[in-house]
């Protein structure tokens, strides 16, 4: 059985390298995209400090994201592409780092305690198909090192999972 090991957060690059190794071990041998999303969200929520939400939204159509596995308070179920941080990330085709969500036009507040957000685009050979979304109650919680580390974790999730219907 997998057991997460505490990681020193004083060096973010080393932290995310170790977290990537733990995620690879956790997902090894499992191809189910929903099971892998659930375990990815759980590991991130457990290991990354100062989060109040970590989870996935998947494209249900060209213009709408639907909630996937997550950890944290109940969340918005549907987000239009182009709306909020998640929908804007999909619309623009990029990951988004928002230091203060109160300054983001059109922010969707699923949890009023959230102050900063990091949204990582999920891509496969066919293009974007969803996002990994992290919220924190601390303004400015995320930086470019967090973005790079979470983009690496998202790529591990994508590589480990099968998205065939």
Buried (B, 14 or more C-beta within 10 A) or exposed (E): EEEBEEBEBEEBEEBBEBBBEBBEBBBEEEEEBEEBBBBBBBBBBEBBEEBBBBBBBBBEEEEBBBBBBBBBEEBBEEBBBEBBBBBBBBBEEEBBBBBEBEEBEEBBEBBEEBBBBBBBBBBEEEEBBBBBBBBBBBBEBBBEEBBBBBBBBBBBBBEBBEBEE
